Amino acid sequence: MRFYTTNLNDQLVQFWEWVGVDNPYAPKLGFYEGASGACVIFDVRSLHSFEQAKRWIRVLQADYKINPILLLANNCQDKTNRIILSQDGRFLAETKKVLYFEVYIG
């Protein structure tokens, strides 16, 4: 797991990269306790990635005592090999009441 920290408009912003971690759910609340929000990113070329994003949203919503800002985003850099469609991401976001974005991370 890698951490990235930056200051945005006088607010501390931390990013935690969980890619490749065997069991990212083990640390759970201790790592993101007190966070104001979270962004869950999935790869549009991977059904497994989309299913993991669904699981993360469930975990985050269950653990918070308040309702944080949750963002769901997909990495749409490869539109030719896309398995998860835009409407799939939007539907998940609407049913879970989270914000949804398509982004290019490359």
Number of C-alpha atoms within 10 A of each C-alpha: 9 8 9 9 10 11 9 8 7 7 8 9 14 14 12 14 12 13 9 8 9 8 8 13 12 9 9 12 14 8 10 16 11 12 13 13 14 18 19 17 21 23 20 25 20 14 14 12 16 22 11 15 22 18 13 18 20 12 14 19 16 11 13 16 10 10 12 15 14 20 17 22 22 24 17 22 16 12 12 8 11 15 14 19 13 15 9 13 21 18 12 18 20 12 8 15 12 16 15 21 17 17 12 11 10 7
